[in-house]
Amino acid sequence: MAPNLKLSCLLFSLIFFISIAISVEQLCNPADKKVLLNIKKAFNNPYVLSSWDPKQDCCTWYSVACHPTTHRVISLIILADDKISGQIPPEVGDLSFLQTLMLHKLPNLNGPIQPTIANLSHLKSLDLSWNNLSGSLPSFLGSLKNLTLLNLSFNNLTGTIPSSLSQLPNLGSLHLDRNKLTGQIPDSFGLEGGAWMLFGANKTTQIVDLSRNLLEFNLSEVVFPRSLTTLDLNHNKIFGSIPVAMTELTFQLNVSYNRLCGQIPVGGRLQSFDLSSYFNLHNKCLLILLYIISTAQNRWPTFTIYICSKQT
């Protein structure tokens, strides 16, 4: 091979590999990388984020995922680390293309839900569960119109459920359990003490977990969407009776440890259930069970259950 040809091949190879190196380095959006490094600094540079090296492409960092074509950061998932402490950094709100934000099982993550999260207009999944967050449930969550999942369970959130949550048209799964939420569901949604804002015939929500709070509303006035598959209201102060219309629905229901009275309806699609879903503590309820065995279609036994409780 002629010397000039060898030199040309060498130069071509060198340029090729340099271009690849440059393109890899530039995959991560510089603005996103800067935000992530600020988040790492705010969390006191924990070991779990040790892969966040400013010399490396941030799309390859642990807990980070980027869009395959735009290379903007679309997912930030940090799990189970007791070395991460302090509040949610406000810089989180600067990841403007974020679709998934999960800060889960960080026992030393405290303070309020960061207001800058309201800037994440593309957010579809927000999971801040199993932390030590406090303060009220912020109304700005209602501005996240693309949310399909909201999980704030296992925190120390207080106050009432804001009416703005009714403005989440795509919300399919809502988990507010294991907090200290109080009061009624806002009555501005048509029924005093009702729960129009979370339920309602036109909603598309599939999973709702409000268990182990201090909520008070009349269950008998609630209209449930046919899309609902799971409803957990246990350990609250909910009163009234279970609507007859529930017999037309097919979902898992737990209303134990509340202040319900009246008959549990059966029929339609509600042919069997777990009795533990209707238990009530504190000696405030008397359960009278009338077992009616149905053998005509070889089904499970159906039950007529009357629940009486003392109102306090």
C-alpha positions as semicolon CSV with decimal commas, in nm:
position;residue;x (nm);y (nm);z (nm)
1;M;0,000;0,000;0,000
2;A;0,136;0,341;-0,097
3;P;0,246;0,568;0,191
4;N;-0,007;0,834;0,094
5;L;-0,288;0,577;0,098
6;K;-0,182;0,451;0,440
7;L;-0,175;0,804;0,574
8;S;-0,519;0,875;0,430
9;C;-0,663;0,561;0,592
10;L;-0,506;0,654;0,924
11;L;-0,646;1,007;0,910
12;F;-0,989;0,877;0,813
13;S;-0,992;0,632;1,103
14;L;-0,881;0,901;1,345
15;I;-1,150;1,144;1,229
16;F;-1,412;0,867;1,244
17;F;-1,337;0,772;1,604
18;I;-1,313;1,135;1,714
19;S;-1,652;1,207;1,557
20;I;-1,803;0,909;1,739
21;A;-1,655;1,026;2,069
22;I;-1,789;1,377;2,015
23;S;-2,135;1,252;1,919
24;V;-2,152;1,030;2,227
25;E;-2,047;1,317;2,450
26;Q;-2,315;1,537;2,297
27;L;-2,602;1,289;2,335
28;C;-2,692;1,432;2,674
29;N;-2,845;1,776;2,662
30;P;-2,603;2,015;2,837
31;A;-2,883;2,193;3,023
32;D;-3,019;1,863;3,155
33;K;-2,672;1,751;3,263
34;K;-2,623;2,074;3,457
35;V;-2,958;2,029;3,632
36;L;-2,878;1,670;3,727
37;L;-2,539;1,769;3,870
38;N;-2,710;2,039;4,077
39;I;-2,956;1,778;4,206
40;K;-2,666;1,551;4,300
41;K;-2,500;1,838;4,486
42;A;-2,823;1,922;4,669
43;F;-2,840;1,560;4,785
44;N;-2,481;1,589;4,918
45;N;-2,329;1,370;4,645
46;P;-2,459;1,034;4,768
47;Y;-2,290;0,712;4,664
48;V;-2,600;0,595;4,477
49;L;-2,534;0,880;4,230
50;S;-2,160;0,812;4,197
51;S;-2,202;0,731;3,827
52;W;-2,306;1,091;3,766
53;D;-1,967;1,190;3,630
54;P;-1,968;1,525;3,446
55;K;-1,720;1,378;3,195
56;Q;-1,967;1,107;3,095
57;D;-2,287;1,117;2,893
58;C;-2,569;1,176;3,142
59;C;-2,797;0,948;2,941
60;T;-2,583;0,659;3,066
61;W;-2,602;0,759;3,431
62;Y;-2,769;0,536;3,688
63;S;-3,133;0,633;3,756
64;V;-3,151;0,847;3,441
65;A;-3,317;0,772;3,107
66;C;-3,322;0,987;2,794
67;H;-3,548;1,006;2,492
68;P;-3,401;0,794;2,209
69;T;-3,409;1,072;1,951
70;T;-3,411;1,406;2,135
71;H;-3,177;1,280;2,411
72;R;-3,359;1,493;2,666
73;V;-3,392;1,345;3,015
74;I;-3,739;1,190;3,043
75;S;-3,702;0,970;3,352
76;L;-3,544;1,013;3,694
77;I;-3,585;0,719;3,933
78;I;-3,399;0,713;4,265
79;L;-3,487;0,425;4,497
80;A;-3,426;0,306;4,852
81;D;-3,131;0,501;4,985
82;D;-3,108;0,633;5,341
83;K;-2,804;0,846;5,256
84;I;-3,013;1,088;5,053
85;S;-3,138;1,357;5,290
86;G;-3,296;1,699;5,289
87;Q;-3,575;1,834;5,075
88;I;-3,660;1,770;4,711
89;P;-3,425;2,002;4,519
90;P;-3,605;2,281;4,332
91;E;-3,386;2,202;4,030
92;V;-3,608;1,899;3,965
93;G;-3,853;2,138;3,806
94;D;-3,592;2,236;3,546
95;L;-3,598;1,892;3,380
96;S;-3,862;2,026;3,147
97;F;-3,908;1,708;2,940
98;L;-3,939;1,473;3,237
99;Q;-4,217;1,214;3,203
100;T;-4,139;0,995;3,506
101;L;-4,023;1,116;3,846
102;M;-3,983;0,855;4,120
103;L;-3,819;0,932;4,453
104;H;-3,917;0,621;4,647
105;K;-3,821;0,483;4,988
106;L;-3,588;0,767;5,080
107;P;-3,659;0,786;5,455
108;N;-3,456;1,103;5,508
109;L;-3,621;1,293;5,224
110;N;-3,836;1,548;5,405
111;G;-4,009;1,882;5,374
112;P;-4,294;1,978;5,140
113;I;-4,362;1,859;4,789
114;Q;-4,142;2,085;4,579
115;P;-4,352;2,358;4,408
116;T;-4,128;2,360;4,099
117;I;-4,268;2,017;4,010
118;A;-4,558;2,219;3,868
119;N;-4,325;2,311;3,579
120;L;-4,309;1,950;3,458
121;S;-4,588;1,972;3,204
122;H;-4,488;1,644;3,034
123;L;-4,497;1,443;3,356
124;K;-4,702;1,122;3,334
125;S;-4,594;0,940;3,650
126;L;-4,517;1,104;3,984
127;D;-4,418;0,869;4,266
128;L;-4,297;1,023;4,591
129;S;-4,407;0,736;4,811
130;W;-4,246;0,594;5,125
131;N;-4,058;0,910;5,217
132;N;-4,090;1,156;5,505
133;L;-4,260;1,438;5,318
134;S;-4,481;1,675;5,514
135;G;-4,706;1,973;5,463
136;S;-5,027;1,994;5,267
137;L;-5,124;1,819;4,948
138;P;-5,043;2,098;4,699
139;S;-5,309;2,226;4,464
140;F;-5,055;2,275;4,183
141;L;-5,068;1,900;4,116
142;G;-5,389;1,971;3,928
143;S;-5,187;2,153;3,661
144;L;-5,005;1,834;3,559
145;K;-5,259;1,743;3,293
146;N;-5,069;1,443;3,156
147;L;-5,047;1,257;3,488
148;T;-5,168;0,899;3,470
149;L;-5,021;0,791;3,807
150;L;-4,993;0,988;4,131
151;N;-4,848;0,805;4,431
152;L;-4,788;1,004;4,750
153;S;-4,853;0,720;4,992
154;F;-4,660;0,653;5,314
155;N;-4,569;1,012;5,398
156;N;-4,681;1,266;5,658
157;L;-4,899;1,485;5,439
158;T;-5,176;1,673;5,617
159;G;-5,480;1,885;5,537
160;T;-5,755;1,824;5,285
161;I;-5,751;1,685;4,933
162;P;-5,742;1,987;4,699
163;S;-6,020;2,026;4,446
164;S;-5,761;2,070;4,171
165;L;-5,710;1,693;4,160
166;S;-6,039;1,676;3,972
167;Q;-5,863;1,851;3,685
168;L;-5,643;1,553;3,600
169;P;-5,826;1,408;3,299
170;N;-5,588;1,118;3,238
171;L;-5,533;1,004;3,596
172;G;-5,565;0,627;3,612
173;S;-5,408;0,549;3,949
174;L;-5,423;0,760;4,266
175;H;-5,250;0,657;4,590
176;L;-5,279;0,889;4,889
177;D;-5,289;0,620;5,155
178;R;-5,093;0,620;5,482
179;N;-5,090;0,996;5,532
180;K;-5,277;1,225;5,771
181;L;-5,525;1,378;5,531
182;T;-5,841;1,512;5,692
183;G;-6,180;1,660;5,619
184;Q;-6,433;1,609;5,347
185;I;-6,394;1,582;4,977
186;P;-6,460;1,940;4,850
187;D;-6,832;2,006;4,809
188;S;-6,779;2,225;4,503
189;F;-6,820;1,916;4,286
190;G;-7,194;1,885;4,324
191;L;-7,249;1,686;4,642
192;E;-7,188;1,817;4,990
193;G;-6,939;1,586;5,155
194;G;-6,942;1,369;4,845
195;A;-6,656;1,255;4,629
196;W;-6,742;1,376;4,281
197;M;-6,395;1,511;4,226
198;L;-6,224;1,174;4,253
199;F;-6,498;0,953;4,120
200;G;-6,804;1,041;3,912
201;A;-6,959;0,856;3,621
202;N;-6,741;1,026;3,360
203;K;-6,405;0,964;3,526
204;T;-6,153;0,719;3,383
205;T;-5,966;0,650;3,706
206;Q;-5,895;0,280;3,763
207;I;-5,719;0,262;4,101
208;V;-5,788;0,481;4,406
209;D;-5,626;0,421;4,745
210;L;-5,717;0,669;5,020
211;S;-5,676;0,425;5,306
212;R;-5,544;0,509;5,653
213;N;-5,621;0,879;5,657
214;L;-5,878;1,085;5,847
215;L;-6,119;1,153;5,560
216;E;-6,490;1,213;5,618
217;F;-6,751;1,197;5,343
218;N;-7,081;1,027;5,270
219;L;-7,015;0,712;5,068
220;S;-7,382;0,673;4,977
221;E;-7,364;0,989;4,762
222;V;-7,069;0,874;4,555
223;V;-7,106;0,780;4,188
224;F;-6,837;0,534;4,082
225;P;-6,690;0,522;3,731
226;R;-6,718;0,193;3,546
227;S;-6,345;0,209;3,483
228;L;-6,266;0,160;3,853
229;T;-6,088;-0,167;3,934
230;T;-5,959;-0,104;4,288
231;L;-6,096;0,117;4,565
232;D;-5,941;0,112;4,913
233;L;-6,096;0,343;5,174
234;N;-6,011;0,149;5,489
235;H;-5,924;0,321;5,819
236;N;-6,097;0,656;5,766
237;K;-6,409;0,823;5,908
238;I;-6,632;0,766;5,607
239;F;-7,004;0,743;5,682
240;G;-7,329;0,659;5,504
241;S;-7,402;0,333;5,325
242;I;-7,265;0,148;5,024
243;P;-7,450;0,251;4,704
244;V;-7,666;-0,014;4,537
245;A;-7,514;0,085;4,202
246;M;-7,194;-0,085;4,314
247;T;-7,346;-0,420;4,220
248;E;-7,297;-0,329;3,855
249;L;-6,927;-0,268;3,896
250;T;-6,633;-0,507;3,908
251;F;-6,361;-0,384;4,136
252;Q;-6,183;-0,467;4,457
253;L;-6,338;-0,278;4,745
254;N;-6,213;-0,226;5,100
255;V;-6,417;-0,001;5,330
256;S;-6,317;-0,158;5,662
257;Y;-6,263;0,050;5,976
258;N;-6,503;0,332;5,891
259;R;-6,843;0,453;6,016
260;L;-7,069;0,293;5,760
261;C;-7,424;0,182;5,829
262;G;-7,687;-0,012;5,638
263;Q;-7,697;-0,307;5,406
264;I;-7,416;-0,418;5,180
265;P;-7,588;-0,472;4,844
266;V;-7,532;-0,787;4,642
267;G;-7,639;-0,903;4,299
268;G;-7,537;-0,808;3,949
269;R;-7,163;-0,844;3,924
270;L;-7,105;-0,828;4,298
271;Q;-7,147;-1,197;4,380
272;S;-6,867;-1,256;4,628
273;F;-6,625;-1,064;4,844
274;D;-6,379;-1,090;5,131
275;L;-6,557;-1,022;5,459
276;S;-6,241;-0,869;5,604
277;S;-6,295;-0,578;5,367
278;Y;-6,592;-0,475;5,582
279;F;-6,451;-0,520;5,933
280;N;-6,459;-0,227;6,173
281;L;-6,265;-0,175;6,495
282;H;-6,314;0,018;6,821
283;N;-6,634;-0,171;6,904
284;K;-6,828;0,082;6,700
285;C;-6,982;-0,164;6,460
286;L;-7,211;-0,459;6,493
287;L;-7,211;-0,697;6,200
288;I;-7,518;-0,911;6,145
289;L;-7,445;-1,165;5,876
290;L;-7,725;-1,340;5,695
291;Y;-7,575;-1,606;5,472
292;I;-7,777;-1,686;5,163
293;I;-7,638;-1,981;4,972
294;S;-7,689;-1,961;4,598
295;T;-7,646;-2,295;4,421
296;A;-7,846;-2,226;4,107
297;Q;-7,543;-2,125;3,902
298;N;-7,274;-2,287;4,119
299;R;-7,151;-1,952;4,249
300;W;-6,985;-1,854;4,570
301;P;-7,226;-1,784;4,855
302;T;-7,376;-1,439;4,846
303;F;-7,416;-1,242;5,164
304;T;-7,655;-0,985;5,297
305;I;-7,464;-0,784;5,553
306;Y;-7,598;-0,510;5,774
307;I;-7,345;-0,276;5,926
308;C;-7,444;-0,058;6,219
309;S;-7,205;0,182;6,382
310;K;-7,215;0,450;6,646
311;Q;-7,153;0,793;6,505
312;T;-6,897;0,993;6,702
